Amino acid sequence: MTEKRKVIVNIDDQEYTVIGDESEEYIHNIASYVDEKIKEITSKNRRLNRSMAAILAAFTIADQYYKTYTELEELKEYVKEPLKELEEIKSEYKENKDKLNELKEERDKFKKDLKDINKDKESKNKKIIQYEEALKLKEEELNNTQKIINQLQNKLFENQIELVQTKKELNEIKKDYNK
């Protein structure tokens, strides 16, 4: 609960005690405004007594208040649609911001996935190079083995020919010996 203040003010050369919740400065400013309005009215018509001047000042202040209040209500009505649009824009902004954050998270996930894929690709490329080198060695080994097989087949063929010739010679020698 706010603290009530007693403030002594001077309006139209009369002292009044005002009790209010506002600051002392605020209360003095209001009193000063009322005092100025009364003095303004009495300066225009010196024949007015105090109560008439106070009533006319109250009327002038009420007129200003009513015009200001009406203008405020018109402004409130005028800003309703822009405020509604602002709320919609804020809502869209929040949605877009949330969507942007989701997209950033998705982008980061894709970056991580791409990094993992690149690591996996690099690992597989290294294995491919190792397999290619191993294949090359095996092919060289196979070529060398094929050469040895060819040499052995040639040697076998030569040995078979030699065996056939030797058998033939042996058969001839047997024939000559048997005669």
ROFI-334960 format. One record per residue (C-alpha): x, y, z; residue in three letters; chain. Coordinates in steps of 0.05 Angstrom, whole numbers. Layout:
% residues N
PT       c1       c2       c3   residu   chaine
PT        X        Y        Z      ALA        A
...
% end
This chain:
% residues 179
PT       c1       c2       c3   residu   chaine
PT        0        0        0      MET        A
PT       27       68      -19      THR        A
PT       41      120       34      GLU        A
PT       -7      180       36      LYS        A
PT       28      248       36      ARG        A
PT        3      314       64      LYS        A
PT       27      372       22      VAL        A
PT       12      445       33      ILE        A
PT        0      482      -33      VAL        A
PT      -16      553      -51      ASN        A
PT      -73      565     -101      ILE        A
PT      -99      635     -114      ASP        A
PT      -62      662      -53      ASP        A
PT      -97      611       -8      GLN        A
PT      -62      553       27      GLU        A
PT      -92      484       21      TYR        A
PT      -71      418       51      THR        A
PT      -73      363       -2      VAL        A
PT      -68      290       15      ILE        A
PT      -45      243      -40      GLY        A
PT       -5      182      -61      ASP        A
PT       38      219     -111      GLU        A
PT      104      254      -98      SER        A
PT      106      322      -67      GLU        A
PT      135      351     -131      GLU        A
PT       77      323     -172      TYR        A
PT       25      352     -124      ILE        A
PT       60      421     -126      HIS        A
PT       60      418     -203      ASN        A
PT      -15      404     -205      ILE        A
PT      -29      460     -155      ALA        A
PT       15      508     -195      SER        A
PT      -24      490     -259      TYR        A
PT      -91      504     -225      VAL        A
PT      -63      569     -196      ASP        A
PT      -40      591     -266      GLU        A
PT     -108      576     -296      LYS        A
PT     -145      616     -242      ILE        A
PT      -96      675     -251      LYS        A
PT     -103      671     -327      GLU        A
PT     -180      675     -321      ILE        A
PT     -179      732     -269      THR        A
PT     -129      772     -310      SER        A
PT     -178      771     -369      LYS        A
PT     -238      792     -326      ASN        A
PT     -223      829     -260      ARG        A
PT     -296      830     -240      ARG        A
PT     -298      755     -224      LEU        A
PT     -298      735     -151      ASN        A
PT     -256      677     -125      ARG        A
PT     -310      624     -131      SER        A
PT     -329      645     -202      MET        A
PT     -256      645     -223      ALA        A
PT     -247      576     -191      ALA        A
PT     -309      549     -226      ILE        A
PT     -286      577     -294      LEU        A
PT     -216      549     -282      ALA        A
PT     -247      481     -264      ALA        A
PT     -289      486     -327      PHE        A
PT     -228      503     -370      THR        A
PT     -187      447     -339      ILE        A
PT     -246      398     -347      ALA        A
PT     -252      420     -420      ASP        A
PT     -178      408     -431      GLN        A
PT     -183      341     -395      TYR        A
PT     -244      320     -436      TYR        A
PT     -211      340     -502      LYS        A
PT     -147      304     -482      THR        A
PT     -187      243     -459      TYR        A
PT     -226      242     -524      THR        A
PT     -162      249     -564      GLU        A
PT     -131      193     -522      LEU        A
PT     -190      148     -536      GLU        A
PT     -186      164     -610      GLU        A
PT     -111      149     -608      LEU        A
PT     -125       83     -572      LYS        A
PT     -175       65     -626      GLU        A
PT     -126       88     -680      TYR        A
PT      -69       46     -653      VAL        A
PT     -112      -16     -641      LYS        A
PT     -101      -44     -711      GLU        A
PT      -26      -27     -714      PRO        A
PT      -19      -58     -644      LEU        A
PT      -56     -120     -668      LYS        A
PT      -11     -122     -730      GLU        A
PT       49     -112     -684      LEU        A
PT       28     -172     -642      GLU        A
PT       19     -213     -705      GLU        A
PT       88     -191     -729      ILE        A
PT      117     -209     -661      LYS        A
PT       84     -276     -665      SER        A
PT      110     -287     -736      GLU        A
PT      178     -263     -714      TYR        A
PT      178     -313     -657      LYS        A
PT      155     -369     -704      GLU        A
PT      208     -350     -754      ASN        A
PT      261     -345     -700      LYS        A
PT      241     -414     -674      ASP        A
PT      242     -441     -745      LYS        A
PT      310     -408     -757      LEU        A
PT      336     -441     -694      ASN        A
PT      309     -508     -717      GLU        A
PT      342     -498     -785      LEU        A
PT      407     -479     -751      LYS        A
PT      404     -542     -709      GLU        A
PT      388     -582     -771      GLU        A
PT      445     -548     -808      ARG        A
PT      492     -564     -751      ASP        A
PT      468     -636     -752      LYS        A
PT      480     -640     -827      PHE        A
PT      549     -609     -818      LYS        A
PT      565     -662     -765      LYS        A
PT      537     -717     -810      ASP        A
PT      578     -690     -869      LEU        A
PT      640     -688     -825      LYS        A
PT      626     -760     -804      ASP        A
PT      614     -781     -876      ILE        A
PT      679     -746     -898      ASN        A
PT      717     -782     -842      LYS        A
PT      686     -848     -863      ASP        A
PT      702     -833     -936      LYS        A
PT      773     -815     -918      GLU        A
PT      779     -880     -878      SER        A
PT      750     -920     -936      LYS        A
PT      796     -885     -985      ASN        A
PT      856     -905     -942      LYS        A
PT      830     -977     -942      LYS        A
PT      820     -975    -1017      ILE        A
PT      892     -951    -1026      ILE        A
PT      915    -1007     -979      GLN        A
PT      874    -1058    -1018      TYR        A
PT      899    -1031    -1085      GLU        A
PT      971    -1036    -1060      GLU        A
PT      957    -1107    -1034      ALA        A
PT      923    -1124    -1100      LEU        A
PT      983    -1097    -1138      LYS        A
PT     1029    -1140    -1096      LEU        A
PT      984    -1201    -1106      LYS        A
PT      982    -1188    -1181      GLU        A
PT     1058    -1183    -1183      GLU        A
PT     1061    -1247    -1142      GLU        A
PT     1012    -1279    -1189      LEU        A
PT     1052    -1256    -1250      ASN        A
PT     1115    -1284    -1219      ASN        A
PT     1080    -1349    -1201      THR        A
PT     1052    -1352    -1273      GLN        A
PT     1122    -1342    -1300      LYS        A
PT     1148    -1398    -1255      ILE        A
PT     1090    -1443    -1277      ILE        A
PT     1104    -1427    -1350      ASN        A
PT     1178    -1441    -1339      GLN        A
PT     1161    -1506    -1304      LEU        A
PT     1111    -1526    -1359      GLN        A
PT     1165    -1511    -1411      ASN        A
PT     1215    -1552    -1371      LYS        A
PT     1163    -1608    -1364      LEU        A
PT     1150    -1606    -1438      PHE        A
PT     1224    -1607    -1453      GLU        A
PT     1232    -1664    -1404      ASN        A
PT     1175    -1702    -1436      GLN        A
PT     1206    -1693    -1505      ILE        A
PT     1272    -1715    -1478      GLU        A
PT     1238    -1775    -1445      LEU        A
PT     1204    -1793    -1510      VAL        A
PT     1271    -1787    -1546      GLN        A
PT     1306    -1827    -1493      THR        A
PT     1252    -1881    -1497      LYS        A
PT     1259    -1882    -1571      LYS        A
PT     1334    -1888    -1567      GLU        A
PT     1326    -1941    -1514      LEU        A
PT     1278    -1979    -1558      ASN        A
PT     1326    -1974    -1616      GLU        A
PT     1383    -1998    -1573      ILE        A
PT     1340    -2055    -1549      LYS        A
PT     1324    -2072    -1620      LYS        A
PT     1396    -2070    -1640      ASP        A
PT     1416    -2111    -1580      TYR        A
PT     1362    -2162    -1593      ASN        A
PT     1383    -2174    -1663      LYS        A
% end
